[in-house]
Each structure stands twice: as C-alpha cells, then as structure tokens.
Amino acid sequence: MQKLKKIAAITMARNDEFFLSRWVEYYGHELGNENLYIILDGTDQDAPKNANGANIIKLPHTDMSRAAGDKYRIGKINELANELFKTYDIVIGCDSDEFLIVDPNAKKSLREYLSESKYKTTVSGLGFDIGQNMKTEKPIDTSKPMLSQREYALLSTRYTKPVVLFRPARWGSGFHHIKGKNFHIDKNLYLLHFGAVDMNMLIKKAEKRGADWVNHLRRRGNGTINAVTTKTAHGKTCIKFARVMQRIFRPIYAPGKPGMMGLKWVVKIPKRFKTTAI
C-alpha cells in the first residue's frame, strides 16, 4: 500500500462565512483541519466556528480594483504555497466556494487519490459551475448540503483550474493557470464551483455594491443561472466529451488554458456526487 502524502489546502476570503465554513468542513474532513491554511483579508475578519486547529492568517485589508486585488491575493497565496512545500508534498489552492472531489466511483479519498498521482507539477479537475434552476429549485436551505438541493451545472472551462501543485510553481490570478506550465485534466477529478448556487445570495452580495448592481442582476440575471434554467441538460456522455475537448483545444489568446470552442453545455450533476456531502 502506497504511503499517503502530506497535503495542505489554502484559501483566502473576506466576508464569506457561508462558503468558508463549508470549505473547512470538506477539506478538513479530507485532509485534517491542521493542514488547512486560511488567509483572512482583513484583521476584522473572524474564522468560521468549525475552523478549530486550522492555520489562520489575518492580513490588513486594502481596497483595490478587482484586477489589482486578484494579483495581490494570488501573490500572497503563492508565497504561502512555496513556504509550505518545505514540509508538504502537495498543495491545493482554491477559492472558498470551490471543492475538488474525486469521482466516488474511484472509491478513494482525495488524499489517497492525489498521493497515488504521477503528475510532475499540476493537475486539474473538470470544472462544474453549479447554478440554481429558477424554474424548479428553491433558495438554498443553509442547514442542508448544497448538492442535495441542486441538479444542474454548466461545464465551464473557467473552473477547470490547476488547483493542485505537486512542486513549487506560480498560480496566475484566480488559480486559472500555472505560469509557464501546461495543464492536465484528470479523469476522476472534478472542481465544483458554487458561486452561482443561489440567486438570493447573489442579490445580497450585489446590494453591498449598490443599487445599480442589483438592478443589473435582476434585469440580466446571472450567466450560469440563466444557462441551467433555460438550456436542456445533457448526460454523462457529454461530460466525457467535454473533458476530451478541454484537453485538446486552447483559446488563441490563452494557450495555457482549456477551451471548448465557445460551447456552453449544461449537464445533470451525477447523483453519486451527492455522497460527498458538500
């Protein structure tokens, strides 16, 4: 039996208790809270109540443009990841609303599966951007797992992210690419993104930014939510084909990222994914 490798997980968050507590619950179960590293953007921020034993780093908050903020955050995460490689074999980095899972059919934990992986630098999971179907799904009940309440996802190249590092390297903003490296999409890994899991949450977030943002959201909707509400959902064959496409195709403007030739496919989330309890 192969020895399990030591794996750390990093995220950075601000005003994000809902997703951050679930991030801790999931990655803490998979890796142990002592191997979680949470950077809080602001000394006024509190760690989730379930983060006992996790490593909490508080940094002063500075208002920045979105682009500048993205570069600042990924810079801090890259610094921490490089430091962690002094004691860890593998480092996972992702946003607090992103969950890297192993296909339950593989019958392995995340730690077991990554410990057996042979990738040199990085690996990606196929991106599932999960959204609320406004015709058939109610607002999220925060006392229950999110996947038990959602059935559809947009197959998104944006969330096919190289979130796993096997040796020191540098993530680009948002973890969307590794600088100077290609990417590999593993057949049993999926990255589930929940940023559009609930329209009411999006509206509350928009309210903090002003009435114009709320009006825009109510008028135009959210791209992921619009897609899962209006498009016909495909099955498992489409998921397999999308993985192949993303391995082969590259956007002309970003050869280091996956592409799908502009196709936006909605799929039914496999029922077995719900056993992850996310």
FENJOBEL-V210968 format. One record per residue. RES is the residue in three letters. PHI is phi in degrees with one decimal (* if undefined). PSI is psi in radians with two decimals (999 if undefined). D_CENTER is the distance of its C-alpha to the mean C-alpha in Angstrom with 2 decimals. Layout:
# FENJOBEL-V210968
res=RES phi=PHI psi=PSI d_center=D_CENTER
res=RES phi=PHI psi=PSI d_center=D_CENTER
This chain:
# FENJOBEL-V210968
res=MET phi=* psi=2.28 d_center=29.84
res=GLN phi=-70.6 psi=2.45 d_center=27.46
res=LYS phi=-67.9 psi=2.37 d_center=26.78
res=LEU phi=-72.3 psi=2.41 d_center=23.31
res=LYS phi=-86.8 psi=2.76 d_center=21.70
res=LYS phi=-86.1 psi=2.14 d_center=20.63
res=ILE phi=-125.2 psi=2.32 d_center=16.86
res=ALA phi=-111.1 psi=2.69 d_center=15.28
res=ALA phi=-129.0 psi=2.37 d_center=11.83
res=ILE phi=-122.3 psi=2.47 d_center=11.49
res=THR phi=-146.7 psi=2.88 d_center=9.95
res=MET phi=-134.8 psi=2.34 d_center=12.04
res=ALA phi=-147.6 psi=2.77 d_center=12.76
res=ARG phi=-146.8 psi=2.29 d_center=15.77
res=ASN phi=50.0 psi=0.93 d_center=17.14
res=ASP phi=-142.0 psi=0.79 d_center=14.09
res=GLU phi=-61.3 psi=-0.68 d_center=15.71
res=PHE phi=-58.8 psi=-0.98 d_center=14.47
res=PHE phi=-73.4 psi=-0.66 d_center=10.72
res=LEU phi=-63.1 psi=-0.68 d_center=11.62
res=SER phi=-65.3 psi=-0.60 d_center=14.16
res=ARG phi=-75.0 psi=-0.58 d_center=11.97
res=TRP phi=-60.6 psi=-0.79 d_center=9.59
res=VAL phi=-63.5 psi=-0.77 d_center=13.03
res=GLU phi=-60.0 psi=-0.79 d_center=14.39
res=TYR phi=-71.9 psi=-0.99 d_center=12.02
res=TYR phi=-70.8 psi=-0.49 d_center=11.77
res=GLY phi=-65.1 psi=-0.69 d_center=15.33
res=HIS phi=-65.9 psi=-0.70 d_center=16.54
res=GLU phi=-77.7 psi=-0.64 d_center=15.21
res=LEU phi=-120.5 psi=-0.31 d_center=16.22
res=GLY phi=97.0 psi=2.31 d_center=18.48
res=ASN phi=-56.2 psi=-0.55 d_center=18.18
res=GLU phi=-66.9 psi=-0.22 d_center=20.36
res=ASN phi=-105.9 psi=0.22 d_center=17.74
res=LEU phi=-100.3 psi=2.38 d_center=15.15
res=TYR phi=-125.4 psi=1.98 d_center=15.48
res=ILE phi=-115.3 psi=2.06 d_center=14.67
res=ILE phi=-95.7 psi=2.08 d_center=15.94
res=LEU phi=-96.8 psi=2.15 d_center=17.26
res=ASP phi=-82.8 psi=1.48 d_center=18.18
res=GLY phi=132.5 psi=2.26 d_center=21.68
res=THR phi=-71.3 psi=-0.19 d_center=24.36
res=ASP phi=-85.2 psi=-0.05 d_center=24.69
res=GLN phi=-86.5 psi=2.54 d_center=21.33
res=ASP phi=-111.4 psi=2.53 d_center=21.43
res=ALA phi=-74.4 psi=2.68 d_center=19.16
res=PRO phi=-58.3 psi=2.68 d_center=18.31
res=LYS phi=-64.0 psi=-0.43 d_center=21.31
res=ASN phi=-91.2 psi=0.21 d_center=19.63
res=ALA phi=-92.1 psi=0.32 d_center=18.73
res=ASN phi=-57.1 psi=2.26 d_center=22.18
res=GLY phi=91.1 psi=-0.29 d_center=22.38
res=ALA phi=-75.6 psi=2.79 d_center=19.13
res=ASN phi=-92.1 psi=1.99 d_center=19.72
res=ILE phi=-108.7 psi=2.22 d_center=19.63
res=ILE phi=-121.7 psi=2.11 d_center=20.29
res=LYS phi=-106.0 psi=2.25 d_center=21.50
res=LEU phi=-118.4 psi=2.56 d_center=22.11
res=PRO phi=-60.3 psi=2.46 d_center=24.33
res=HIS phi=-89.9 psi=2.38 d_center=22.73
res=THR phi=-129.1 psi=2.24 d_center=24.05
res=ASP phi=-66.8 psi=2.27 d_center=23.70
res=MET phi=-140.4 psi=2.89 d_center=22.65
res=SER phi=-66.1 psi=2.86 d_center=21.99
res=ARG phi=-59.7 psi=-0.80 d_center=18.44
res=ALA phi=-63.7 psi=-0.79 d_center=18.89
res=ALA phi=-65.2 psi=-0.69 d_center=20.60
res=GLY phi=-63.8 psi=-0.71 d_center=18.09
res=ASP phi=-61.5 psi=-0.76 d_center=15.21
res=LYS phi=-66.7 psi=-0.68 d_center=17.59
res=TYR phi=-63.3 psi=-0.83 d_center=18.67
res=ARG phi=-64.2 psi=-0.81 d_center=15.33
res=ILE phi=-69.1 psi=-0.51 d_center=14.29
res=GLY phi=-63.2 psi=-0.78 d_center=17.91
res=LYS phi=-64.5 psi=-0.70 d_center=17.86
res=ILE phi=-67.8 psi=-0.73 d_center=14.81
res=ASN phi=-61.8 psi=-0.71 d_center=16.60
res=GLU phi=-59.8 psi=-0.79 d_center=19.76
res=LEU phi=-67.0 psi=-0.74 d_center=18.44
res=ALA phi=-60.3 psi=-0.78 d_center=16.86
res=ASN phi=-61.8 psi=-0.65 d_center=20.24
res=GLU phi=-68.5 psi=-0.69 d_center=22.08
res=LEU phi=-66.7 psi=-0.47 d_center=20.21
res=PHE phi=-66.4 psi=-0.13 d_center=21.19
res=LYS phi=-71.0 psi=-0.43 d_center=24.70
res=THR phi=-128.1 psi=-0.19 d_center=24.08
res=TYR phi=-114.5 psi=2.68 d_center=20.94
res=ASP phi=-88.1 psi=-0.58 d_center=20.66
res=ILE phi=-139.3 psi=2.49 d_center=16.90
res=VAL phi=-128.7 psi=2.25 d_center=14.21
res=ILE phi=-103.5 psi=2.31 d_center=10.43
res=GLY phi=-129.6 psi=2.28 d_center=8.78
res=CYS phi=-163.4 psi=2.91 d_center=5.42
res=ASP phi=-72.2 psi=2.85 d_center=5.48
res=SER phi=-72.3 psi=-0.20 d_center=6.94
res=ASP phi=-103.7 psi=0.37 d_center=5.58
res=GLU phi=-123.1 psi=2.35 d_center=2.27
res=PHE phi=-132.7 psi=2.03 d_center=4.87
res=LEU phi=-86.6 psi=2.08 d_center=6.59
res=ILE phi=-121.1 psi=2.69 d_center=9.90
res=VAL phi=-95.2 psi=2.37 d_center=13.31
res=ASP phi=-51.4 psi=2.14 d_center=15.38
res=PRO phi=-54.2 psi=-0.42 d_center=17.77
res=ASN phi=-64.6 psi=-0.38 d_center=20.60
res=ALA phi=-74.3 psi=-0.32 d_center=20.23
res=LYS phi=55.7 psi=0.75 d_center=21.32
res=LYS phi=-137.8 psi=2.59 d_center=19.68
res=SER phi=-73.5 psi=2.91 d_center=17.45
res=LEU phi=-61.1 psi=-0.74 d_center=14.42
res=ARG phi=-65.2 psi=-0.75 d_center=16.86
res=GLU phi=-61.9 psi=-0.79 d_center=19.60
res=TYR phi=-66.3 psi=-0.79 d_center=17.83
res=LEU phi=-69.1 psi=-0.55 d_center=16.56
res=SER phi=-64.1 psi=-0.49 d_center=20.02
res=GLU phi=-90.7 psi=-0.16 d_center=21.68
res=SER phi=-69.9 psi=2.59 d_center=19.75
res=LYS phi=-111.0 psi=0.23 d_center=22.02
res=TYR phi=-68.7 psi=2.56 d_center=19.85
res=LYS phi=-81.8 psi=-0.78 d_center=21.38
res=THR phi=-119.5 psi=-0.85 d_center=18.74
res=THR phi=-153.5 psi=2.86 d_center=15.24
res=VAL phi=-149.6 psi=2.62 d_center=13.43
res=SER phi=-117.2 psi=2.71 d_center=10.62
res=GLY phi=-103.5 psi=2.66 d_center=9.52
res=LEU phi=-64.4 psi=2.27 d_center=10.50
res=GLY phi=-79.2 psi=2.18 d_center=8.16
res=PHE phi=-113.8 psi=1.95 d_center=8.89
res=ASP phi=-95.7 psi=1.79 d_center=8.87
res=ILE phi=-86.3 psi=2.29 d_center=10.59
res=GLY phi=-133.6 psi=2.89 d_center=13.53
res=GLN phi=-85.8 psi=2.18 d_center=16.78
res=ASN phi=-79.2 psi=1.90 d_center=19.87
res=MET phi=-69.5 psi=-0.27 d_center=22.40
res=LYS phi=-85.1 psi=-0.53 d_center=25.30
res=THR phi=-124.7 psi=-0.21 d_center=24.54
res=GLU phi=-117.9 psi=2.40 d_center=21.92
res=LYS phi=-81.7 psi=2.90 d_center=22.70
res=PRO phi=-56.3 psi=2.67 d_center=20.80
res=ILE phi=-62.4 psi=2.32 d_center=18.45
res=ASP phi=-88.9 psi=1.92 d_center=20.54
res=THR phi=-68.9 psi=-0.16 d_center=18.81
res=SER phi=-87.8 psi=-0.10 d_center=20.89
res=LYS phi=-119.8 psi=2.77 d_center=19.39
res=PRO phi=-57.8 psi=2.48 d_center=16.17
res=MET phi=-64.9 psi=-0.73 d_center=14.05
res=LEU phi=-66.5 psi=-0.38 d_center=14.17
res=SER phi=-72.5 psi=-0.19 d_center=17.91
res=GLN phi=-117.0 psi=0.00 d_center=18.23
res=ARG phi=-130.1 psi=2.48 d_center=16.34
res=GLU phi=-118.1 psi=-0.21 d_center=17.56
res=TYR phi=-132.6 psi=2.66 d_center=16.12
res=ALA phi=-146.2 psi=2.64 d_center=13.26
res=LEU phi=-93.1 psi=2.21 d_center=13.57
res=LEU phi=-71.7 psi=1.93 d_center=13.12
res=SER phi=-120.9 psi=2.11 d_center=11.44
res=THR phi=-64.3 psi=-0.46 d_center=12.06
res=ARG phi=-61.1 psi=-0.53 d_center=10.10
res=TYR phi=-108.2 psi=0.18 d_center=6.76
res=THR phi=-84.8 psi=1.39 d_center=8.74
res=LYS phi=-103.8 psi=2.52 d_center=7.83
res=PRO phi=-80.1 psi=1.22 d_center=10.12
res=VAL phi=-81.5 psi=-0.14 d_center=8.10
res=VAL phi=-107.8 psi=2.23 d_center=11.20
res=LEU phi=-112.7 psi=2.35 d_center=14.53
res=PHE phi=-103.6 psi=-0.12 d_center=17.83
res=ARG phi=-160.0 psi=2.88 d_center=19.96
res=PRO phi=-57.3 psi=2.33 d_center=20.01
res=ALA phi=-159.7 psi=-3.12 d_center=18.69
res=ARG phi=-123.4 psi=2.09 d_center=17.30
res=TRP phi=-72.5 psi=2.53 d_center=13.93
res=GLY phi=-83.8 psi=3.01 d_center=14.54
res=SER phi=-50.1 psi=2.35 d_center=13.32
res=GLY phi=73.4 psi=0.16 d_center=9.66
res=PHE phi=65.7 psi=0.36 d_center=9.13
res=HIS phi=-78.7 psi=-0.29 d_center=10.27
res=HIS phi=-158.7 psi=2.88 d_center=13.19
res=ILE phi=-106.2 psi=2.17 d_center=15.39
res=LYS phi=-62.2 psi=2.15 d_center=18.69
res=GLY phi=77.8 psi=0.17 d_center=21.53
res=LYS phi=-128.3 psi=2.62 d_center=19.75
res=ASN phi=-79.4 psi=3.12 d_center=19.05
res=PHE phi=-127.3 psi=2.78 d_center=16.06
res=HIS phi=-131.2 psi=2.30 d_center=16.28
res=ILE phi=-103.3 psi=2.02 d_center=14.46
res=ASP phi=-77.9 psi=2.50 d_center=15.28
res=LYS phi=-68.1 psi=-0.33 d_center=17.03
res=ASN phi=-116.3 psi=0.13 d_center=15.61
res=LEU phi=-109.8 psi=2.47 d_center=11.91
res=TYR phi=-136.0 psi=2.42 d_center=9.24
res=LEU phi=-107.1 psi=1.97 d_center=5.47
res=LEU phi=-95.4 psi=2.13 d_center=5.55
res=HIS phi=-108.3 psi=2.27 d_center=4.67
res=PHE phi=-115.1 psi=0.29 d_center=7.59
res=GLY phi=-59.9 psi=-0.47 d_center=8.87
res=ALA phi=-111.2 psi=0.49 d_center=11.90
res=VAL phi=-70.6 psi=-0.32 d_center=12.56
res=ASP phi=-151.9 psi=2.14 d_center=15.84
res=MET phi=-64.5 psi=-0.67 d_center=18.27
res=ASN phi=-61.6 psi=-0.66 d_center=20.13
res=MET phi=-63.2 psi=-0.72 d_center=17.25
res=LEU phi=-64.0 psi=-0.68 d_center=16.87
res=ILE phi=-66.9 psi=-0.73 d_center=20.65
res=LYS phi=-63.0 psi=-0.66 d_center=20.86
res=LYS phi=-66.9 psi=-0.70 d_center=18.48
res=ALA phi=-66.5 psi=-0.58 d_center=20.66
res=GLU phi=-60.2 psi=-0.56 d_center=23.77
res=LYS phi=-71.3 psi=-0.33 d_center=23.06
res=ARG phi=-97.8 psi=-0.20 d_center=23.17
res=GLY phi=124.1 psi=2.85 d_center=26.40
res=ALA phi=-62.2 psi=-0.60 d_center=28.20
res=ASP phi=-60.7 psi=-0.69 d_center=27.63
res=TRP phi=-66.8 psi=-0.69 d_center=23.85
res=VAL phi=-66.0 psi=-0.80 d_center=24.55
res=ASN phi=-61.8 psi=-0.73 d_center=27.20
res=HIS phi=-62.3 psi=-0.75 d_center=25.08
res=LEU phi=-66.0 psi=-0.74 d_center=22.34
res=ARG phi=-68.1 psi=-0.58 d_center=25.10
res=ARG phi=-80.6 psi=-0.80 d_center=26.92
res=ARG phi=-97.1 psi=-0.37 d_center=24.30
res=GLY phi=76.9 psi=-2.96 d_center=21.54
res=ASN phi=-111.5 psi=2.41 d_center=17.86
res=GLY phi=-56.6 psi=-0.78 d_center=17.21
res=THR phi=-68.7 psi=-0.80 d_center=14.74
res=ILE phi=-62.9 psi=-0.73 d_center=16.94
res=ASN phi=-59.9 psi=-0.72 d_center=20.02
res=ALA phi=-66.0 psi=-0.86 d_center=18.96
res=VAL phi=-71.0 psi=-0.34 d_center=18.28
res=THR phi=-82.5 psi=-0.60 d_center=21.44
res=THR phi=-107.3 psi=-0.41 d_center=23.76
res=LYS phi=-90.9 psi=2.63 d_center=22.90
res=THR phi=-72.6 psi=2.33 d_center=24.11
res=ALA phi=-84.1 psi=2.39 d_center=21.53
res=HIS phi=-96.3 psi=3.02 d_center=21.88
res=GLY phi=-107.5 psi=-2.74 d_center=21.78
res=LYS phi=-66.3 psi=-0.51 d_center=20.85
res=THR phi=-62.7 psi=-0.69 d_center=22.97
res=CYS phi=-64.9 psi=-0.65 d_center=20.92
res=ILE phi=-63.3 psi=-0.78 d_center=17.70
res=LYS phi=-63.5 psi=-0.75 d_center=19.72
res=PHE phi=-66.5 psi=-0.67 d_center=21.21
res=ALA phi=-63.5 psi=-0.68 d_center=18.00
res=ARG phi=-62.7 psi=-0.73 d_center=16.86
res=VAL phi=-64.1 psi=-0.79 d_center=20.33
res=MET phi=-59.5 psi=-0.76 d_center=20.32
res=GLN phi=-69.1 psi=-0.44 d_center=17.17
res=ARG phi=-71.2 psi=-0.61 d_center=18.82
res=ILE phi=-90.5 psi=-0.83 d_center=22.05
res=PHE phi=-88.0 psi=2.59 d_center=21.61
res=ARG phi=-134.7 psi=2.43 d_center=20.71
res=PRO phi=-64.6 psi=2.47 d_center=21.01
res=ILE phi=-58.3 psi=-0.65 d_center=24.31
res=TYR phi=-82.9 psi=-0.15 d_center=22.94
res=ALA phi=-149.2 psi=1.31 d_center=20.04
res=PRO phi=-64.8 psi=-0.23 d_center=21.22
res=GLY phi=-92.4 psi=0.19 d_center=18.49
res=LYS phi=-125.1 psi=2.76 d_center=15.77
res=PRO phi=-75.6 psi=2.74 d_center=15.72
res=GLY phi=-136.4 psi=2.79 d_center=17.77
res=MET phi=-135.7 psi=0.45 d_center=18.95
res=MET phi=55.5 psi=0.58 d_center=22.12
res=GLY phi=79.2 psi=0.02 d_center=20.98
res=LEU phi=-72.1 psi=2.42 d_center=20.66
res=LYS phi=-122.9 psi=1.67 d_center=18.52
res=TRP phi=-101.2 psi=2.29 d_center=18.53
res=VAL phi=-97.5 psi=2.41 d_center=17.69
res=VAL phi=-129.0 psi=2.74 d_center=17.59
res=LYS phi=-79.5 psi=2.24 d_center=18.37
res=ILE phi=-67.2 psi=2.19 d_center=15.70
res=PRO phi=-54.8 psi=2.35 d_center=17.58
res=LYS phi=-57.9 psi=-0.57 d_center=19.26
res=ARG phi=-64.1 psi=-0.39 d_center=18.69
res=PHE phi=-63.0 psi=-0.45 d_center=14.94
res=LYS phi=-67.7 psi=-0.30 d_center=16.29
res=THR phi=-71.4 psi=-0.18 d_center=17.79
res=THR phi=-72.4 psi=-0.28 d_center=14.56
res=ALA phi=64.8 psi=0.37 d_center=15.54
res=ILE phi=-74.7 psi=999 d_center=12.16
